[in-house]
Amino acid sequence: MLHMDVWFQNILVDSAGNVTGLVDFDRALWGDPEIEFAVLDYCGISEPAFWRGYGRERDI
């Protein structure tokens, strides 16, 4: 699943700087992850905490 709207206002981060979640899934779709990587690059998302959490499954 691709989020397609990843930017700082949609990324939840804890006090230690770890990404804990994403919100705002109205543009989400199924597709090639490379599409999302291009969007992230365009938006300047390169934080190490984001990449540590990208693709990890979390309990809801």
N, C-alpha and C positions, 0 to 999 in steps of 0.2 A: 504494500500500500504506500502510495506517495502522498505526502501532506500538501505540497504545492503552495504553502503560504508560511514557510518557516522564516521568521525574522524575530528580532528581540522581543517584541510585544507578545508573541505567541509561544515563547520558550519559558518554561518554569525552571528556575534555578534556586538551589538552596544556599544557605549562608556560606558554605564552603566552595561555592562555584560549580557544583555538580548539577548537570541537567537532570531534572526530576520528572519532566513531562512536557507535553505539547498541548495546546488548546487551539480551537478554531479549525475544525475539520470540514468546513463547508466546501472546500475545493479539492478534497481528498479523492484519489482515484487509484486504480490498479494500473501499473505500468513499469517500465524499465527504470531502475534506480538511477541510471545515468541522467535521466531527465531532472530528477530532484537535485543531483549534484551540480548540474549546470545552474539551476535556480539559486542554490546556496552560494555558488561562486559569484554569481551576478549580484547577490545581496551582500556579499562580503562576510559570510558566515564562515569563520575558520577557527573558532575557539576550540582548544583541546578538549574541554569538558563536553562540548557538543559531540565531537567525534568519538569520545570514550563511550558515550551513551547511545550513539546512533545504532539502530538495529537491535538493541537489547530488548528482550521481552521483560515486561514488568507486570506484577500482579495488580489487578484493578480493585 
